[in-house]
Amino acid sequence: MRGLTKTHFLNPNARRINKSLGDYTGLTGLGFHIIEIAPGHESTEYHMHYHEDECVYILEGSATVTIDERDYTVEAGDFIGYRAGGLPHTMRNDGTQTLKCIVVGQRLPHDVGEYPRKNLRLFRNQGLRWNLVDMDNVEYPDAGKKK
């Protein structure tokens, strides 16, 4: 199976080759991907999900994983779990060889994500266009509050 080259819409340095085995086999509630990241590139923009769990298993190579602005070195055989509502994260290939890993994530009908370094929040709902908003414009009304 050939992979697709993907670049994150908020981070031109987040480039990867993505083999979506979940899509290939018709999975709808779970994304299962084998991704390859060349040296010097990131997996994604630094982010977190409010509703979806995701995890990574390193197959080959090494990388720096940033979780809540703290760096950790990972290598083949390491597993990283990102729980829904958890800390923001990203992964960067600082090595000299291609990083190869399995990435698994839920595919819920809705999710809310945040990109803290960009001060952006993403709203994704099934059947609707995604909404990306500046956090400075987010309001927190008391609507729906029981008295």
C-alpha positions, -999 to 999 in steps of 0.1 A, spaced: 0 0 0 14 34 -10 12 62 15 -1 97 9 21 127 16 3 150 40 12 185 54 -7 198 84 -29 228 75 -14 249 104 22 238 102 42 235 69 70 216 87 45 189 98 49 166 68 45 129 68 38 99 46 5 84 59 -7 48 52 -43 48 66 -49 11 71 -81 19 89 -96 37 59 -83 10 36 -102 -17 55 -134 4 61 -130 13 98 -152 42 107 -148 46 145 -110 42 147 -81 56 127 -51 33 123 -22 47 104 14 39 98 33 72 93 68 80 83 84 113 92 117 124 75 145 139 97 138 175 106 100 173 103 72 171 128 42 148 129 16 175 134 10 209 149 12 210 187 -24 202 198 -48 184 221 -82 168 218 -110 172 242 -130 141 232 -108 117 214 -80 94 227 -50 88 205 -17 68 208 16 62 191 39 32 189 74 38 176 84 11 150 117 25 138 139 55 145 138 80 173 121 114 180 115 141 205 79 141 218 68 173 234 40 170 259 29 202 278 60 219 265 83 193 280 105 172 257 110 134 259 131 112 237 113 81 223 127 53 201 116 20 186 94 0 211 81 31 229 44 37 234 28 71 240 -9 75 250 -27 108 248 -60 107 267 -90 128 257 -89 161 275 -52 156 283 -21 176 275 -11 192 242 16 172 223 36 169 191 65 148 178 96 159 159 121 137 141 155 150 153 173 118 142 191 110 110 168 82 98 131 82 89 108 78 119 82 51 114 53 47 138 18 35 143 -8 62 151 -42 52 164 -70 76 173 -108 76 179 -131 90 152 -160 104 170 -188 123 153 -175 154 170 -143 167 186 -129 199 199 -92 204 196 -68 232 206 -36 245 191 -21 264 220 9 277 202 -14 292 176 -41 303 201 -67 285 180 -96 261 188 -110 237 162 -146 225 163 -154 194 142 -189 180 139 -201 153 116 -219 167 85 -207 203 91 -176 222 80 -149 225 105 -147 257 125 -113 272 135 -116 301 159 -91 324 176 -92 318 213 -93 355 220 -128 355 204 -142 326 224 -169 336 249 -181 316 278 -218 325 283 -238 313 314 -265 301 290 -282 268 300 -273 273 337 -299 259 361 -311 283 387 
